[in-house]
Amino acid sequence: MPVVPRFLFALALLLPLLSLSPLVPLVQAAPAPWYYWRSMVNGVRVCAQTSPGHGWERDSVAYEGPGCHPRRKVLIVPMR
């Protein structure tokens, strides 16, 4: 039975991990912000993360909360 050198054994363990390392920044992605979009045809406003399609323009600043709601403000009151 042949003996496998330790460095080959270690390389066989590390090679799959090294091949996945370029994907690490993709795992840390944040959700897209929400915007109000206005139809250039009839002026209807819609809340969405991406453009509904051709004929829509962005009509607001970015909202960090879901569904075009502002992020909740949390007040921390120290206890005595």
C-alpha positions as CSV (number, residue, x, y, z in Angstrom):
1,M,0.0,0.0,0.0
2,P,1.6,3.3,-1.1
3,V,2.1,6.1,1.5
4,V,0.8,9.5,0.5
5,P,3.1,12.4,1.5
6,R,1.5,14.8,4.0
7,F,1.7,17.8,1.7
8,L,-0.3,16.0,-1.0
9,F,-2.9,15.1,1.5
10,A,-3.1,18.7,2.7
11,L,-3.3,20.0,-0.9
12,A,-6.1,17.6,-1.6
13,L,-8.0,19.1,1.4
14,L,-7.3,22.7,0.6
15,L,-7.8,22.7,-3.2
16,P,-11.7,22.6,-3.0
17,L,-11.6,25.5,-0.5
18,L,-9.3,27.6,-2.6
19,S,-11.5,27.1,-5.7
20,L,-14.5,28.5,-3.8
21,S,-12.7,31.6,-2.5
22,P,-13.6,33.9,-5.4
23,L,-17.3,33.4,-4.4
24,V,-16.9,34.7,-0.9
25,P,-17.7,38.4,-1.8
26,L,-21.0,37.2,-3.4
27,V,-22.2,35.7,-0.1
28,Q,-21.8,39.0,1.7
29,A,-24.0,41.0,-0.6
30,A,-26.7,43.4,0.9
31,P,-30.3,43.6,-0.3
32,A,-31.2,46.1,-3.0
33,P,-32.8,49.4,-1.8
34,W,-36.4,50.2,-2.5
35,Y,-37.6,53.1,-4.7
36,Y,-40.8,54.6,-5.9
37,W,-41.1,54.4,-9.6
38,R,-43.4,56.7,-11.7
39,S,-45.0,55.8,-15.0
40,M,-44.3,58.2,-17.7
41,V,-47.6,57.3,-19.4
42,N,-50.2,58.0,-16.6
43,G,-48.2,59.0,-13.5
44,V,-49.0,55.9,-11.4
45,R,-46.4,55.3,-8.6
46,V,-45.2,51.8,-7.7
47,C,-42.8,50.7,-5.0
48,A,-40.1,48.2,-6.2
49,Q,-36.4,47.4,-5.9
50,T,-35.8,47.4,-9.6
51,S,-37.4,49.3,-12.5
52,P,-40.8,47.8,-13.6
53,G,-39.7,48.2,-17.2
54,H,-39.6,50.6,-20.1
55,G,-41.5,53.8,-19.5
56,W,-40.8,54.1,-15.7
57,E,-38.5,56.6,-14.0
58,R,-37.3,56.7,-10.4
59,D,-39.3,59.1,-8.3
60,S,-37.8,59.0,-4.9
61,V,-34.6,58.5,-2.9
62,A,-33.6,55.0,-1.7
63,Y,-35.4,53.5,1.2
64,E,-33.5,51.0,3.4
65,G,-36.6,49.4,4.9
66,P,-38.7,46.9,3.0
67,G,-41.5,48.1,0.8
68,C,-40.6,51.8,0.7
69,H,-40.9,52.2,4.4
70,P,-38.1,54.1,6.2
71,R,-35.9,52.1,8.5
72,R,-37.3,52.1,12.1
73,K,-35.4,54.2,14.6
74,V,-34.6,52.3,17.7
75,L,-34.0,54.3,20.9
76,I,-31.9,52.8,23.6
77,V,-32.7,54.1,27.0
78,P,-30.1,53.2,29.7
79,M,-31.6,51.7,32.9
80,R,-30.7,53.0,36.3
